């Protein structure tokens, strides 16, 4: 169950990484435009190719982007094995320059996450909201429902990568094994919450 807790924490950021960095370009981009046509579109949204022409090599600005996709390892190899659910994104603005996210405004959700590598374990739903504007890209992360109450911040770094920190606690209806496995994070505060932090690149 210790592994389940790590999966729950990673799941809170995995959907952001997938939506922002791993979404297949062919899911979002049309194959034909006013001045161009693609026989096929390959690669991710941020680094894709169109019939030999490299797209988004310098700058990409997307406005009013809405996306829904399943978090399924069979469809997206970057999703952790055994993790299932859905991702939903509503981004008013996203700007990428040379593969680095420069601006981000909107909300991304991971819904009905479930870890299926052993016994099916419901991990809940999470959302991260980015206010936009200049400066560091820092989003507010929180749970929407599920066995774990989570609050934190998600900072996107130029690496590109992420830094996540916050507090987590098990709800009353959480499985006892999940409650016990939170102990490796250290002692809880007066409200029963435990701090956590992690970082990575994508």
Buried (B, 14 or more C-beta within 10 A) or exposed (E): BEEBBBBBBBBBBBBBBBBBBBBBBBEBBEEEEEEEEBEEBBBBBBBBBBEEEEBBEEEBEBEEBEBEBEBEBEEBEBBBEBBBBBBBBBBBBBBBBEBBBBBBBBBBBBBBBBBEEEEEBBBBBBBBBBEBEEEEBBBBBBBEEBBBBBEBEBBBBEEBBBBBBBBBBBBEEBBEEBBBBBEEBEEBEEEEBBBBEBEBEB
